Amino acid sequence: MTSVGAESSFGITTAFTQPILDTLMISSLKKEERGVGSGLTLIVLEIGTMSASALGGIIAAFGGYAAPFWFAAAVCLAGAIGTAVFLR
């Protein structure tokens, strides 16, 4: 897959998931807290996007090319479990 294809896939995926995440976050806050909550969500998203490439490279250097994908799977699983516990 070319770089353009990978970036397009990321953009399409984000277009589907980001509105859902924003809606979940905003609906859990009071009206006067929504601006700050939205800003914090975007900051965390951008920090994660910026640091993912470097972290993935470091993980691949020590664990091979499959290691970043296993790491990402573990992070997603932890996030799913944390979300299930938090939303109970």
C-alpha positions as a LaTeX table, in Angstrom:
\begin{tabular}{lrrr}
\hline
Residue & $x$ (\AA) & $y$ (\AA) & $z$ (\AA) \\
\hline
Met1 & 0.00 & 0.00 & 0.00 \\
Thr2 & 1.37 & 3.37 & $-0.89$ \\
Ser3 & 1.68 & 6.24 & 1.52 \\
Val4 & $-1.29$ & 7.95 & $-0.11$ \\
Gly5 & $-3.37$ & 4.78 & 0.28 \\
Ala6 & $-2.43$ & 4.44 & 3.93 \\
Glu7 & $-3.23$ & 8.09 & 4.63 \\
Ser8 & $-6.55$ & 7.76 & 2.81 \\
Ser9 & $-7.44$ & 4.69 & 4.88 \\
Phe10 & $-6.62$ & 6.59 & 8.07 \\
Gly11 & $-8.76$ & 9.52 & 6.95 \\
Ile12 & $-11.73$ & 7.34 & 6.06 \\
Thr13 & $-11.49$ & 5.45 & 9.34 \\
Thr14 & $-11.25$ & 8.69 & 11.32 \\
Ala15 & $-14.25$ & 10.12 & 9.48 \\
Phe16 & $-16.37$ & 7.24 & 10.77 \\
Thr17 & $-15.07$ & 6.98 & 14.33 \\
Gln18 & $-14.32$ & 10.55 & 15.39 \\
Pro19 & $-17.91$ & 11.87 & 15.35 \\
Ile20 & $-19.01$ & 8.92 & 17.48 \\
Leu21 & $-16.21$ & 9.51 & 20.01 \\
Asp22 & $-16.95$ & 13.25 & 20.14 \\
Thr23 & $-20.65$ & 12.59 & 20.72 \\
Leu24 & $-19.96$ & 10.11 & 23.52 \\
Met25 & $-17.57$ & 12.52 & 25.21 \\
Ile26 & $-19.81$ & 15.57 & 24.90 \\
Ser27 & $-22.95$ & 13.75 & 26.05 \\
Ser28 & $-21.24$ & 12.72 & 29.29 \\
Leu29 & $-20.41$ & 16.33 & 30.31 \\
Lys30 & $-22.39$ & 19.24 & 31.64 \\
Lys31 & $-23.19$ & 21.97 & 29.14 \\
Glu32 & $-20.66$ & 24.41 & 30.58 \\
Glu33 & $-17.86$ & 21.78 & 30.51 \\
Arg34 & $-18.28$ & 20.71 & 26.87 \\
Gly35 & $-15.83$ & 23.21 & 25.35 \\
Val36 & $-13.01$ & 22.21 & 27.67 \\
Gly37 & $-13.83$ & 18.53 & 27.22 \\
Ser38 & $-13.79$ & 18.83 & 23.45 \\
Gly39 & $-10.47$ & 20.67 & 23.54 \\
Leu40 & $-8.88$ & 18.08 & 25.80 \\
Thr41 & $-10.12$ & 15.28 & 23.56 \\
Leu42 & $-8.54$ & 16.91 & 20.51 \\
Ile43 & $-5.25$ & 17.52 & 22.36 \\
Val44 & $-5.01$ & 13.85 & 23.39 \\
Leu45 & $-5.89$ & 12.73 & 19.85 \\
Glu46 & $-3.19$ & 14.92 & 18.29 \\
Ile47 & $-0.53$ & 13.90 & 20.82 \\
Gly48 & $-1.34$ & 10.27 & 20.11 \\
Thr49 & $-1.19$ & 10.82 & 16.36 \\
Met50 & 2.16 & 12.61 & 16.58 \\
Ser51 & 3.81 & 10.11 & 18.90 \\
Ala52 & 2.46 & 6.92 & 17.27 \\
Ser53 & 4.99 & 6.88 & 14.44 \\
Ala54 & 7.98 & 7.30 & 16.73 \\
Leu55 & 6.70 & 4.78 & 19.25 \\
Gly56 & 5.87 & 2.30 & 16.50 \\
Gly57 & 9.39 & 2.64 & 15.11 \\
Ile58 & 10.97 & 2.08 & 18.51 \\
Ile59 & 8.80 & $-0.97$ & 19.15 \\
Ala60 & 9.60 & $-2.37$ & 15.67 \\
Ala61 & 13.32 & $-1.84$ & 16.23 \\
Phe62 & 13.25 & $-3.99$ & 19.36 \\
Gly63 & 10.51 & $-6.50$ & 18.55 \\
Gly64 & 10.34 & $-6.78$ & 14.76 \\
Tyr65 & 7.79 & $-5.49$ & 12.30 \\
Ala66 & 4.86 & $-7.39$ & 13.83 \\
Ala67 & 5.45 & $-5.99$ & 17.34 \\
Pro68 & 3.77 & $-2.57$ & 16.77 \\
Phe69 & 0.60 & $-4.32$ & 15.62 \\
Trp70 & 0.56 & $-6.57$ & 18.69 \\
Phe71 & 1.18 & $-3.54$ & 20.88 \\
Ala72 & $-1.68$ & $-1.66$ & 19.19 \\
Ala73 & $-3.96$ & $-4.66$ & 19.68 \\
Ala74 & $-3.10$ & $-4.75$ & 23.40 \\
Val75 & $-3.79$ & $-1.01$ & 23.73 \\
Cys76 & $-7.14$ & $-1.40$ & 21.95 \\
Leu77 & $-8.10$ & $-4.31$ & 24.20 \\
Ala78 & $-7.16$ & $-2.33$ & 27.30 \\
Gly79 & $-9.19$ & 0.61 & 26.00 \\
Ala80 & $-12.21$ & $-1.59$ & 25.33 \\
Ile81 & $-12.05$ & $-3.11$ & 28.80 \\
Gly82 & $-11.57$ & 0.32 & 30.40 \\
Thr83 & $-14.51$ & 1.72 & 28.44 \\
Ala84 & $-16.74$ & $-1.19$ & 29.42 \\
Val85 & $-15.84$ & $-0.69$ & 33.08 \\
Phe86 & $-16.18$ & 3.12 & 32.92 \\
Leu87 & $-19.55$ & 3.12 & 31.15 \\
Arg88 & $-21.18$ & 0.63 & 33.52 \\
\hline
\end{tabular}
